[in-house]
Amino acid sequence: MSPRTPGEARHRLPPVIFRRSRELRHPLTPFEKLVWDRGRNHGLGVHIRRQHLLLGRFVADFYCSSARTCIEIDGETHAEPGQVEYDQERTRLLEAAGIHVLRFSNQDVRHNLKGVVSAIQNACKPRR
């Protein structure tokens, strides 16, 4: 068995997907940064990952594995023709796999960051 090279995915992801998820980590959009500043280092009370690969092909803006919750911060491009349908199908597939999807627009984050953070905390709070 050959040793892994640095950066090689543990689950043998297609290299193009693995690279893309890494590329998306930097730079964050200003709205993703606002959410990440609240969520990093267990700031929301749970561990949140950013640009996390789900189902081997979808890169989530943020993911809370303990609550199986995907958090998306959607910019203007998510209102473009075709993108709405793609997002709906992606959400359907994720939810069929038992992953809850939370979506917030950039405007939600801009005008109601406290509400967005509260919704994330409620969705990700530890369940008994």
C-alpha positions as CSV (number, residue, x, y, z in Angstrom):
1,M,0.0,0.0,0.0
2,S,1.5,3.3,-1.0
3,P,1.5,6.3,1.4
4,R,-0.8,9.2,0.6
5,T,0.6,12.3,-0.8
6,P,0.0,15.6,0.9
7,G,-3.5,16.8,0.1
8,E,-4.8,13.5,-1.1
9,A,-8.4,12.9,0.0
10,R,-9.0,10.1,2.5
11,H,-11.9,8.8,0.5
12,R,-10.3,8.9,-3.0
13,L,-12.4,11.9,-4.2
14,P,-12.1,12.7,-7.8
15,P,-9.1,15.2,-7.9
16,V,-11.1,17.9,-9.7
17,I,-13.7,17.9,-6.9
18,F,-11.2,17.9,-4.1
19,R,-9.2,20.8,-5.7
20,R,-12.4,22.8,-6.3
21,S,-13.5,22.4,-2.6
22,R,-10.1,23.7,-1.5
23,E,-10.2,26.6,-4.0
24,L,-13.5,27.7,-2.7
25,R,-12.2,28.1,0.8
26,H,-10.3,31.3,-0.2
27,P,-11.5,34.0,-0.5
28,L,-14.8,33.9,1.3
29,T,-17.5,36.2,0.1
30,P,-18.1,39.1,2.5
31,F,-21.3,37.5,3.6
32,E,-19.8,34.0,4.1
33,K,-17.0,35.8,6.1
34,L,-19.6,37.3,8.4
35,V,-21.1,33.9,9.1
36,W,-17.7,32.2,9.4
37,D,-16.5,34.9,11.9
38,R,-19.4,33.8,14.2
39,G,-19.1,30.1,13.6
40,R,-15.4,29.4,13.6
41,N,-13.8,27.8,16.7
42,H,-17.2,26.5,17.9
43,G,-18.5,30.1,18.1
44,L,-22.0,28.8,17.5
45,G,-21.7,26.1,20.1
46,V,-21.0,23.3,17.5
47,H,-18.3,22.5,15.1
48,I,-18.9,24.0,11.7
49,R,-16.8,23.2,8.6
50,R,-16.6,25.5,5.6
51,Q,-16.5,24.4,1.9
52,H,-17.3,20.8,2.9
53,L,-17.8,18.1,0.3
54,L,-21.2,16.3,0.5
55,L,-22.3,13.2,-1.3
56,G,-19.1,13.2,-3.2
57,R,-20.1,16.0,-5.5
58,F,-21.6,19.0,-3.7
59,V,-19.5,21.6,-1.9
60,A,-21.5,23.2,1.0
61,D,-20.6,26.7,2.1
62,F,-20.8,25.4,5.7
63,Y,-21.6,22.0,7.3
64,C,-22.4,20.9,10.8
65,S,-21.7,17.1,10.8
66,S,-23.1,16.5,14.3
67,A,-26.5,17.9,13.2
68,R,-26.1,16.8,9.5
69,T,-26.9,20.3,8.5
70,C,-25.7,22.1,5.4
71,I,-25.7,25.9,5.5
72,E,-25.7,27.9,2.2
73,I,-25.2,31.6,1.8
74,D,-26.7,32.4,-1.6
75,G,-25.6,35.4,-3.7
76,E,-27.3,36.9,-6.7
77,T,-26.2,34.1,-9.0
78,H,-28.6,31.8,-7.3
79,A,-31.5,33.7,-8.8
80,E,-30.2,33.2,-12.4
81,P,-32.1,31.0,-14.9
82,G,-31.3,27.4,-14.3
83,Q,-29.6,28.0,-10.9
84,V,-32.9,27.9,-9.0
85,E,-33.8,24.5,-10.4
86,Y,-30.2,23.2,-9.8
87,D,-30.4,24.4,-6.1
88,Q,-33.8,22.8,-5.6
89,E,-32.6,19.5,-7.0
90,R,-29.4,19.7,-4.9
91,T,-31.5,20.3,-1.8
92,R,-33.8,17.4,-2.7
93,L,-30.8,15.0,-3.1
94,L,-29.1,16.2,0.2
95,E,-32.4,15.9,2.1
96,A,-33.0,12.5,0.7
97,A,-29.6,11.5,2.1
98,G,-30.7,12.8,5.6
99,I,-28.9,16.2,5.4
100,H,-30.9,19.2,6.4
101,V,-30.3,22.3,4.2
102,L,-30.5,25.8,5.5
103,R,-30.4,28.6,2.8
104,F,-29.9,32.3,3.5
105,S,-29.5,35.1,1.0
106,N,-26.7,37.6,1.1
107,Q,-29.4,40.1,2.1
108,D,-30.5,37.9,5.0
109,V,-27.0,38.0,6.3
110,R,-26.5,41.7,5.6
111,H,-29.8,42.9,7.3
112,N,-30.4,40.1,9.9
113,L,-27.1,38.5,10.8
114,K,-28.4,37.9,14.4
115,G,-31.4,36.0,13.0
116,V,-29.3,34.0,10.6
117,V,-26.9,33.0,13.5
118,S,-29.9,32.1,15.7
119,A,-31.4,29.9,13.0
120,I,-28.1,28.1,12.5
121,Q,-27.7,27.6,16.2
122,N,-31.3,26.2,16.5
123,A,-30.8,23.9,13.5
124,C,-27.4,22.6,14.8
125,K,-28.0,22.4,18.6
126,P,-27.2,19.0,20.0
127,R,-30.2,16.6,19.9
128,R,-30.8,14.1,22.7
